[in-house]
Amino acid sequence: MYQKNFWNDRYSQEEFTYGKLPNEYLKEKLDTLKSGKILFPAEGEGRNAVYAAIKGWESKAFDQSEEGKKKALLWAGENNTEIFYTVSNVENIEYPNSSFDPLAMIYAHFPGGHRRDFHQKLSRFIKPGGYLILEGFSKLQQEFQQRNLQSGGPRDSEMLYDLEELKKDFENFEIKEAVVKTIVLNEGDYHKGEASVVRIFAVKK
């Protein structure tokens, strides 16, 4: 699930893989915050970054997929807004430290062996007092995948989230909300049906 060719192939389809609407948890949290500069890792086709830009945020995103960037910029243009999108993997992406207000981790799953290092790298880009908004698939998602492959998520269990591990990854954040929850997803063809997710909202110390 972490291969560039896989994502380029998926995003080359005409339809938007996960739909065009923003993630509901992201929308809920962003709508309570004063706009600033926001970072979206592994942003794919740009549905969340474009929503943030529409709401007045300076919206920066990266993903390893060129096809994802094409569709993200197309969607931004259709909405008469602008996002700043870099084609890069997380290993090579660089931004100035303390340069973003929130970090929006929406289904940004990285290989288990490097997950903690990548999360700590991304957290360095966030200002003290900035936010972490995270939604991703929990370890329990494997059970939902067995019943419905369209519910989504990596097949590699090491890439699924454990809540306590995530708290350690982002230990320099004060946790305001941290839950494992069963929800019903309706985000395009690949996030559809019941799923187990982790949600975290936190403030950088």
Summary of the structure (lengths in Angstrom):
residues: 205
radius of gyration: 15.6
end to end distance: 32.5
largest distance: 43.1
contacts: 685
relative contact order: 0.16
helix: 32%
strand: 32%
